[in-house]
């Protein structure tokens, strides 16, 4: 029976979908048959009769197909019924994809995967009908880590079965996933391994051509593309048309990259023709992608095009023009179509020679502004698509990759909004610019913060939640093992656990939707800013740098600087020369430092809104700048203490974005006391002699628990993590391996920050006086992946961190002064600022140590609340002093009265 049904399934894949008026009401004869089967309790045959009917018109009858679980009167009771039920799930996955619905297709295949794993059904070809389409769906979605896991699993099972056909297919699919992750060497390796097993190598040649194209090797790409087309033109089978169209599409991409636009147009049209011939009414996503490529090609030829509108209409039926916000969903092809349409509007506007601000009565003001408005609207819609996509990605690496890819979109939106504001002076465009700034920064961090908050709210007893926590801890364990020593078996174990965790999280979203829905009320508004705080938000683009000053009353100033890439290079050079490479350059040529520091100040601060307190939201290379060390005047003074540092004019704190700052601002900690870890010497690390000074500076001032050297172990650190109050870390910090994993050194080994993910962790303040705790790898569109950022992602609401290797003696003194100021300070930013001013004013500190290399490294990131602290010699101590002083007086007074 199962073999017959499988053959029927393959046959039905080629059926076309024609319009059909009735999608849910069954013909009377069929309904009678199904009722009889239900009365006979024949679930197996009931499922198959429904499937046979649904796939006659699969797109039209998709609602019927998707309702079968709800209509079934019971769950399967034997292997035959289980096999039929699994067939139903795979049909749902296939026909959702056939109709162009990628997310429901993935959900159906994931359900099939879980169902099969609960009790494997030997008669079902799990590779062909579940794993392979599921892995390909992940690739289509852009979830490359999960795609790679599934394809690797197919290779493993196919290898055990000695199934060369499935191995060739899986290697090709894995190559595509690696290519999309920009791992081109791995992609080529997998594709070549696929060729060694392939009986029909055309599709693999197409994949290799695409990889070579991404690598810029167009000659090699063109050869493999020609081979692919030659081999696939005579191919037979259900997917032959799709494979040939893919080869033609790659050929078009190669011609496009070589600026042979007429040839590219021919290849794309041929590919679309093949798709229409083989899949009329279906494969809408693939057809839309070809239409987008044709539209891009038209734009290069300066032609008007309707291809983007046709693609949007395929993906969102019934839409004419721009879709509504509530019609959007997570789909890359939709984002590409919207961007192409917006680019077309922008191109048309440029053709009208818009120069200068629009004025009433200007001949071209009306149509040009309208086209710019349309383009800006389209770009902003894409942010909604991308946000929905990121919610579907399990892996942080995948989310960071897509955030980086969206950077060019953000710059287009910024440029268009600024142009409209410049032409019209309408304040709404500055608001849009601020919104684009926010959407292009730290989105992955924001989602991690929100996820941690959601997990902290989900504290009920639930087996799914228990399993989630177990898997999180297991994944963190393998991450730690792999960070210390690479091991192929550990990688496999980690990948399997991570994939299971991703499925559990999908189930939790379905089970507790309210916890995973964004609360619109919990978003930042300018009115949320403190009265005396000014925000300075930056956007660092390739063409321009943008700066917006924001106060509680709204946006106060907008500036745009030209030559964005050039200025970012200058910022990088400035930081490397004067800070990251030590103090020598600053000591040897202080005049040059002053000149460059003032020049940078003029770029980003000149003509701005004056304030005493700034919340700075840097972007790109600006994230490495010690803002306090910039100079506000060009006059040179030999007395370094008299230099006009920005720190003397205003207090500055940092945030990754307004929204992440607002999330941190919502959480407060009332717990007092310091939990301190001070390690001056650990195995394999150089000695830090100033740690002892820092310990004395903190311990003499603040109540708390302190762990030094051998007592500061991993076990003790993990035990203390759940506490609130202040966490102080004075030890080595570093970024481990190629992935730059942030870690801190404890007495018996490193603690990696990803180990925090499965733990309750909400300290009111973290003091990181270790080396380079605010420095790290720049993830474009996301920010600097540093130790400070990882603590933020894990739940820390306020962090003091160092941007470079902090000078030991200076760090100890500044740390002590910071804690001295903290009890009376309005917030940690003010306390740190006061400690820096105290350093600069202290006449006993040598001139050289007042160079900003020594005192400007420490920065504050986070909330603007007062921190609950308990100083040594607190209230109880005062009572003791009073008792000691007043006790004898009271004693003798009483005695005298007697």
Steps between C-alpha positions, in 0.01 A plus 500: 500500500777746597695436178186560295433823684861613451474440126172691493666785689779529242246492216290771657793742536464586132131584518414857419288725719199653331246730656236321700209672666451278806797432727350350816158356420532143371289340225208306647626158383845562643358625829285189526806281440697679769212473747486125439874465559466696821217274617722201419782666695725462194734795558763384250268488201320818614832690485588364155158580351535858624852525356392363163228762477716792625786447256276503195489880547782545754522879518125558502433219750791585727271616787332160489835322510617709796184427700538120508655483849207691646243295308646163600302345787801336666876461479664201323495171686723273286793513257279520191310796637824664613639464148186659356519783752863565407402506132239762586764719670742472207221582254424811704865604494536438127184676389554799724831547322334426165263788574794725597442497878845439647430541874194269513697251291785501750256461790340196333834332428623569854186336633565203271861480622394497867225250428737263322761523778245409766467155339686449169301346213734282301286496184517879462793657313579763762784642289300570187171610650597674825866585554598613152205738448530627857869583455431671168221701662739624769738613225216679319406673823862598568538285813831356384620342823192281530519426126861384539405273790216332310708449182787356706252262659383389153862435397555292814189285448553469123858392561381225734256385232760537221249715312720689253210696350392645834862571597557695178181697556580573865855613424360739241244636744765537771718688251219749443456555874874557546508736203222708656702510823785638287713194571601463137786253553272263689230546237736396219626204698149368561392559140800306368427216739148500360637474146690187602170332590270656240326314221344825368767763572332797331360654818836474675670680211239773545583523872875516430439774242312705759778457758767608252286800409484609865877461518542728198634223273264559210691295241479185714139584584408533131655163410308314772179686411529388137557142614197520726271622222635241255446211741161611629331576168427133452434413863177326599306491824282712721773753581666511157336830408603663827860382459525629144348834601757525782786445253359762265459741791866458600597561136300822514669600827841452340405710197361768734827512697685550169261785405367299206147604580334389176645149542391497865147596400487212253614245761251624760212494252593147390507389864157652567362333188624161622337559840169596342504193275574255781317662792201706381330663797767379745862561606406865552801578714748381236315689225496814711876474550550487124275803455708690757818418308338615177398824671853559627629445150251757364617758754858456385382579148316810631166348397161529664398159629189326632683186605522597868123563515438162338727330753320667793163398355618139474615496862200693638206425270262786439749774585532788256781738595644482850369237742362600838713443810273218618545318167876465543667175598853366529618431145825615337352513153228735626764725656697499173189585298411790728856631489509476121173693470632768738829523310300550181312789659828654614650462154198670344529788747866550414410521133294809578821679597402579855738752648452729794203523736147472364306823485139574435447543128824317410445317175637165613431517874168312493578187298857473631401521865222250439746251350743552787213447745409177321860379508534578872172322574627191318831497688320524833271211410807280452602554862169337596574200277850464645375522856258217433781299342735543797234362732518173308878463530632292786872567461655827609761466223219485243325804649825699502565407136160627391531814711825577317337443162226752586754777551491624139120521521523718811737739326263534203217582740713753689611674182144519366350628827773763534445617143127539565566687824751726326249578224188543714624571857218274619593371847338162434802404291742553787280266704524243222878540498513428872278196447732370226799554728331289764399222260854477368668462841528222755184322386646161590594630845151642548341167410733321742407742777131449431548124484669501841212702642250257349686202643507662842119540481454134405562352842209257524544124523505369146686206346574704188660776709697243697627347177588843364713579805671161482581549132625856557739375765612209280563729201697738725706204622594395146564862402748519785669174405530610136637840600777328695571223246340423166356152469292359214284281726429791736399713200252232388358465851468874535325536162247228586423656839472848350256378240286326762508821703378697196202265465418531870504877471263485205263292713525750785408784264195307395406404855555844660446753219434789739854477639655524154289785365663841495329742736457829310464684830850393602685701236714807542347847465694829529281594797664209686833686511604672824458878485872576513619237249581553131532206264748511216430215257732417210466317170828414323438436132735456208392830344406707803512519879173614659462650848170567678468687831192401697352634822184435691325764293597328174769520232708816538758468221592289196838504327644315202872466429633401160763234427374250756743219418797738505403639840451152644850407382636812672321405823645149486851638446460749787394235751765249393784755509425670830322235708507139382877501432598653833577855618822555304350695208316731739811549712729561203278751319232647729439786255402256226262326739339829597460599137334172399283479813369852437441426132284196587311709757425757229362225276259349747434773756538841342185719475308254710261541791701582817432276797654381825406134460506298177377154413710401197388231258799434275504310174773325304853614591359767729445219751875494570532876568568619859271802477616644834852533357399724208606866520254787472756768411797519262730702729790282619614509863815333632318430827302185418273555797383821331408335170135574407374142515134441423484333842542844656189630325261206525445151636463232233352152507448248221216284372477247218170652386219703652281194524764285676566789740127522567486127574785541749332808646186295577683269739620603844683310770452578869756249623803651669854384532788409272594155378862539400747273320864609505758284325852636474651175372333213317647201321632598158442873552748776593481648849289811557673672795242782527217255577605501865478881505158486338385241754605728786331798337167318464509283811579796727197691370222252427326220688477170316651161427849490355685214335873527429733291287461129589157551658363669184414174323257420222273317743485796739442743214209295363352474848508879547351590162137500611556780749412863436694799620842571348722243331864611491755319281867583517684245290610424147237513226547387141331399176552131425558346157384591150149576622636750755308345790514734804640340816632596842782317678422341835735310726444160339406592144309738272131580535336560162218747484270265305485296823276773641218437251323231701542672837307753702722808485385855579768697689441870553854583391805317367847647539739352241841641575665224302683559172303605188160406640328755276707416195427219258412403146289747303186333363377739232145613569509357852788659689810381679475141627681551829493365852283798599249424223477135600427593860232737372344225288496274805307743720744757642337843514811714563866431419830679547750363246838583346554586134866395506756349739439708808814625677519302825574776752261744334223238492542429872484870591208579266310195624540607861388855422204363302378300800557804722267703279241229431286519820419868449502506120183532296609201292821308415573728201524800733715305750748398228508852361575642846782246548660609171477869591653425837790329323560798272483752787730309735827695512687199641446296184787535254440692178559197281231301680247770410530407134162348403659162431518450877158619616256498203477125440216437744153570359149452633224321307147463626224631726489842668377394844670536834660174613422356842832467683620446854820675596736373763412685816131528414208562734585217737855634525375847588284355777806319631699824504216677679483220755873517564500880531172551685506187715739627771326838507160339558650264760656778711193724462270229634743420780517868597119528514490205732 
